[in-house]
Amino acid sequence: MNTPNYPQMIILAQLFEVWSCVSSLITKKLFMKKIIEIMGGIVLSLLSATVQAQQTTWDAKKNPTVDLIASKYTKLIPPKPALTTEDIFPVIGKYESAANTDAASVIITPDPENKGLVWVEGLPQGKIKAMLRKFPATYKIPAQQTENNIKVAEGTLIFDKDANTLRISIGIPYNALEPATAFTIPLEEVVVITSKNSKTKTIAPPKPWMYSGTKVEKAMVIN
């Protein structure tokens, strides 16, 4: 009967143990390599998606859903037109009158510094100013002296936007409560003066100067 060779068995056992360790290490390294490759792929994908998101800008104008919604509201709500001088101060413009031959063409322009002040040109009295008292187009003409040294009595200027007509009254004081009464010609009040020699003299008050014209030229657009 052969006796076992213990040194050889020990060596074989040691070799088997070493091989098991080596195999285990190789398996772990391969597994870790696979894990690293998978994690690396995930990280690269996330980085790529982030960069692409940063480079891509969402544009509402190129979005079909936004275009569809906007088109519906555009049809319902038309764009608001630009405001004109006439919209804000409708008295501004050019007027013509067939009744007033002494003022056939009248032009009203805004004062460059005071929005509540306008200048009226084309009247026989000369260039006069008028002050806005009631919006949108009721003005008081203050007593003033023109550039030609002509004294102008107090009066009223009213533009009727619906009728497209301008009325001016000079010689009747402005009535803050009822400005339109300036265009009602009052009855002449006769003033009787008795002198020392018992002579009487009748003096009639001056008649107000009236104007009526139609607007023929619209204002320009305000930027």
Secondary structure, 3 states (H helix, E strand, C coil): CCCCCHHHHHHHHHHHHHHHHHHHHHHHHHHHHHHHHHHHHHHHHHHHHHHHHHHCCCCHHHCHHHHHHHHHHHHHCCCCCCCEHHHHCCCCEEEECCCCHHHCEEEEEECCCCCCEEEEECCCCCCEEEEEEECCCEEEECCEECCCCCEECCEEEEEECCCCEEEEEECCCCCCCCHHHHHCCCCCCCEEEECCCCCEEEECCCCCEEEEEEEEECCCECC
